[in-house]
Amino acid sequence: MIPVYAHRYLPAGRDTSAHPVLSIHSLHDTIVYGLDLADYIDQEFRTAEVSAPFWRDYI
């Protein structure tokens, strides 16, 4: 596994393009966080767009 950010990892090996980014917290908690590195970066670091003024204060 190649560390990407915090507990996010890419599977190692040849031709690692289009491999999912995994969130691994312990041996029992592994989920897919992005379909590939570009999708993960979009999901993790984009800013939330909130249209309701009330929620803007909390995001």
C-alpha positions as CSV (number, residue, x, y, z in Angstrom):
1,M,0.0,0.0,0.0
2,I,1.2,3.5,-0.9
3,P,0.2,6.2,1.6
4,V,-1.6,9.1,0.1
5,Y,-3.0,11.2,2.9
6,A,-3.7,10.4,6.6
7,H,-5.1,6.8,6.5
8,R,-5.8,6.8,2.7
9,Y,-3.8,4.4,0.5
10,L,-3.3,3.3,-3.1
11,P,-2.7,-0.4,-3.8
12,A,0.9,-0.8,-4.9
13,G,2.1,-2.6,-8.0
14,R,2.5,-2.2,-11.7
15,D,0.1,-0.1,-13.6
16,T,-1.5,1.6,-10.6
17,S,-3.6,3.9,-12.7
18,A,-7.3,3.6,-12.1
19,H,-6.8,1.8,-8.8
20,P,-9.2,2.8,-6.0
21,V,-8.1,4.9,-3.1
22,L,-8.8,3.0,0.1
23,S,-9.4,4.3,3.6
24,I,-7.8,1.8,6.1
25,H,-8.4,2.5,9.8
26,S,-7.7,-0.9,11.2
27,L,-7.9,-4.5,10.0
28,H,-11.7,-4.4,10.2
29,D,-12.4,-0.9,8.7
30,T,-11.6,-0.6,5.0
31,I,-13.7,1.4,2.5
32,V,-13.2,2.8,-1.0
33,Y,-12.8,6.6,-0.8
34,G,-12.3,7.2,-4.6
35,L,-12.5,5.3,-7.8
36,D,-9.0,6.5,-8.6
37,L,-6.6,9.2,-7.4
38,A,-8.3,12.1,-9.3
39,D,-11.7,11.1,-8.0
40,Y,-10.4,10.8,-4.4
41,I,-8.8,14.3,-4.6
42,D,-12.1,15.7,-5.8
43,Q,-14.1,14.0,-3.0
44,E,-11.6,14.8,-0.2
45,F,-10.6,18.4,-0.9
46,R,-13.5,20.1,-2.7
47,T,-15.4,22.7,-0.8
48,A,-19.0,22.1,0.0
49,E,-21.6,24.2,-1.9
50,V,-24.4,25.1,0.5
51,S,-27.4,27.1,-0.7
52,A,-29.1,27.5,2.7
53,P,-27.6,30.5,4.6
54,F,-28.1,28.7,8.0
55,W,-25.9,25.8,7.1
56,R,-23.1,27.9,5.7
57,D,-22.2,28.8,9.3
58,Y,-21.6,25.1,10.2
59,I,-19.7,23.8,7.1
